[in-house]
């Protein structure tokens, strides 16, 4: 990585770290280490922008379209693991502030799919983990 530092954004590392460099700070198209050099012990990816990392005893989760408060209160690494193994949807109730066609603001309570492992662009093989793109010759 040190020999190809022009491809990486490494200003988020500690200043004393040997890979720290300010040259590509906020550079477009550069690869960034999201965990700042910490060791990832487990990764669960349920879909695009829906994943959980187990980083040195702590977890970092992401679930697109789910309010932050729901993620913080209800979604942890073990929940992601349960959804992956059980192949079930996880639904959660969310309070939302919305508008209608006439620009009136109102609050509503919505039941959203917080986590699921269905990917509409991939075919899941019999082992439940491996996938193939739709249109692949083996499908």
Buried (B, 14 or more C-beta within 10 A) or exposed (E): EEEEBEEBBBBBBEEEEEEEBEEBEEBEEBEEBEEEEEEEEEEBBBBEEBBBBBBEEEBBBBBEEBBEEBBEEBBBBEBBBEBBEEEEEBEBEBEEEEEEEEEEEEEEEEEBEBBBBEBEEBBBEEEEEEBEEEEEEEE
